[in-house]
C-alpha cells in the first residue's frame, strides 16, 4: 500500500474516532484526536489540494469541539480558518458547511438573528448546489427550526422540523434513526407549547425506533428517556419522571465515564425532581455532583456550570437561605454575562431568580428592578408577544400581590394571560396557571365567587391535561379550601383540604413541605371553629415536618411557632404563647430582617400579651413601630434604617424585660385567672382582629359592597360567638336556648 493510501486510511479512521467521541460528548478527547489528524495531514505525499481539503474539514471539527465546550473564542478562530480555506478552494459546499458552523457558534451565544442569517445563507448554497431533495439539507432545516424554537416562533419551528421529517421519510423510510431524531425535535416544540400529550407521543415514537435499531443500552435511547422524564416532570408526575431519568442515567453511566457532561445533565434533572418532591438534601447532593463534573471537564466557567449554580440557588431559596441563594444567582449571572454578554435570554433567568428572592425579603423595589431588567431583554430579543415576556409580567404582578396592590397585580396578570392566549391553545397549563393566579387576586380582594370561577377554569384544564392525581390539582383543591374558609364554609373547606392532603400524601409521602402547609391550613379551620386542641395538633404536625425538612431557623418554622402561640393565647396559656411568639419573631428578623411582611401582625400579637401584663409602654412602642413598618410596606419601600434600629431597640428592651423580671411569666398568667380578665383578653383580641379585617377589606376594594358586607358578617359572628360563650358560662341552663 502506498504512503498516500495508508495516510488516507489513517485520516478516515481518526475522523471516525473523532465523530464517536464528539457524539458521546467527550469534546476534549475529540480535540485530542484532531491533533493526531493534523499530524497525519502534515504528510509530503498528500497533494496540496487534498491537504487543504483535509485541513478545512479538520478546522471545522476543531471549531465544533470548542463550540460545544463553550470555548467560543477558539471556536471562532478555527471557524475563520475553515472559511478562509474553503473560499481559497472555491468549494461552495465547504463554504456552506462553514456558514452552518458559524450559525451554531452564534446560537451558543444566543445571537439568534445573526445565526439565522448564516443558516439561511448555508441553506441557499446547499439548495443551489444539491437541489431540494438531498439529506444534507435536513441538518440546516433542523438548525433553523431550533432558532425559531428558541425565539418561541413555534409554528415556524414546526414547519422546519416537518420539512426535515418529510425529506428523511421520503429518502429513508419511516423506520429510520434520522426519522427518530425528527420525531424528537417535533416533540420538543410540543413540549415547549405545554402540549405534553402530543410531546409524549413524539418522544415515544422516537424511542421505539431507537430501541429497534440500537437496543436498550444506547446513548440515543438514554436521550429519549431523558426527554420523556422531562415531560413527566412538567406534568408533576415526579415518580414517573424519576424512573425515566434513572433509566437514562444508568445507560449513560454504563456507556460513558462518570465525569461526562451528559451524566452531569441528568444529575441536574434528578436534582430538580427531588426539589419538587421537597427532598432538598437529595436535590442539593445531585446538583453538587453536577457541579463537580462540570468544573472538572469544562473548567471554572461554562454555561452548564452557570445553570447548575442557578439550580442550587433554588434549593437555598426553598430553605429560606436567601443570602446563599443570592450568592448562587450572582455566580450564575456573572458567568453567563462573561460567556454570553448581558443582552441574552440566559442572563434573564438569574435576574428573575434574584427578583424572586428580593420579593420574599420584602425588598420590593429591588425585585421590580430585577424583573424589569429581565423584561427589557426579553422584549428586545423576542418582541412583545412571547411567553418569556408573559412570565415577566406575571413576576411583576407577584411583587404587587405581596404589597397588597391587587389592582396593579391583576393588571399584570391579565397582560400575561393575554399574551399566553395569543400564543397557546386555551387548554394550556400556562393559561391554567394564570387563571389560578388571577383567582388568588380575587380571593384577596374578597371577590370570592370570581375567585372560585377562576379556580374552576384552572382545575378543568389541569385535570384534563394532568389527571386528578397530580400535585397541581392538589394545590387547586387547597385554594378552593382557602376561599371556603373565608366564606365561613368550614366543612366545605375541610373537604377541599383533605382532598388536597390525600393527593399530596400519595404522591409525595408524609414528610413533605406541602403536607406541612396543609396541616397548617387545617389547623386554621379548627382555630376558627374554636377547636383549639385540634388546631394545636395540626400546627404541631406542621412544625415537626418543617423542622425535619428545613431545620430550626426557617420562615416556615417561624410561622408554625406563631400559629402555636396564637392557640396558646386563645387558651389563656400566656407564658407558652409569649414564648412561641418571641421564637417566631427572632427567627423572622434573623432570616428576613425587620421589613418582612409578617412582622407587623406578629408584633400586634405580642403587644396583646404585654397589654395583658400591663406593660402598656412597651406594648405601645411595639404597636407604633409595627404600624410604621406596615405603612412603609404598603408604600412599596423597604423599612428604613431608623425604623429598623428603633425596632431592634424595642426588641432588645422586650427581651430585657423578661430577663430582669423573674416573676414576669407568673404575672402574665395571674392577670387572666378570673372571668372578667378572660373577657378583657377576648375583647382585646376581637378589637385587634376586627380592625385588621377592616383594613384588609377597605384596602382591597374601597367601593366594594360585598367586601363591607363580608366584614360585617364576620364581625357580627365573632361578637355573637364570644357573647354565646360568656352567657353559657354564666348560666349553663341557657345553653340550649342560644
Buried (B, 14 or more C-beta within 10 A) or exposed (E): EEEEEEBBEBBEBBBEBBEEBBEBBBBEBBBBBBEBBBEBBEBEEBEEEBBBBBBBBBBBBBBBBBBBBBBBEBBBBBBBBBBEBBBEBEBBBBBBBBBBBBBBBBBBBBBBEBBBBBBBBBBEBBBEEBEEEEBBBBBBBBBBBBBBBBBBBBEBBBBBBBBBBEBBBEBBEEEBBBBBBBBBBBBBBBBBBBBBEBBBBBBBBBBEBBBEEBEEEBBBBBBBBBBBBBBBBBBBBBEBBBBBBBBBBBBBBEBBBEBBBBBBBBBBBBBBBBBBBBBBEBBBBBBBBBBBBBBEBBEEBBBBBBBBBBBBBBBBBBBBBBEBBBBBBBBBBBBBBEBBEEBBBBBBBBBBBBBBBBBBBBBBEBBBBBBBBBBBBBBEBBEEBBBBBBBBBBBBBBBBBBBBBBEBBBBBBBBBBBBBBEBBEEBBBBBBBBBBBBBBBBBBBBBBEBBBBBBBBBBBBBBEBBEEBBBBBBBBBBBBBBBBBBBBBBEBBBBBBBBBBBBBBEBBEEEBBBBBBBBBBBBBBBBBBEBBEBBBBBBBBBBBBBBEBBEEBBBBBBBBBBBBBBBBBBBBBBBBBBBBBBBBBBBBBEBBBBBBBBBBEBBBBBBBBBBBBEBEEBBBBBBBBBEBBBEBBEEBBBBBEEBBEBBEEBBEEBEEBBEEEEEBBEBBBEBBEEEEBBBBBBEBBBEBBBEBBBBBBBBBBEEBEBBBEBBEEBBEEBEEBBEEBBBBEEEEEEEEEE
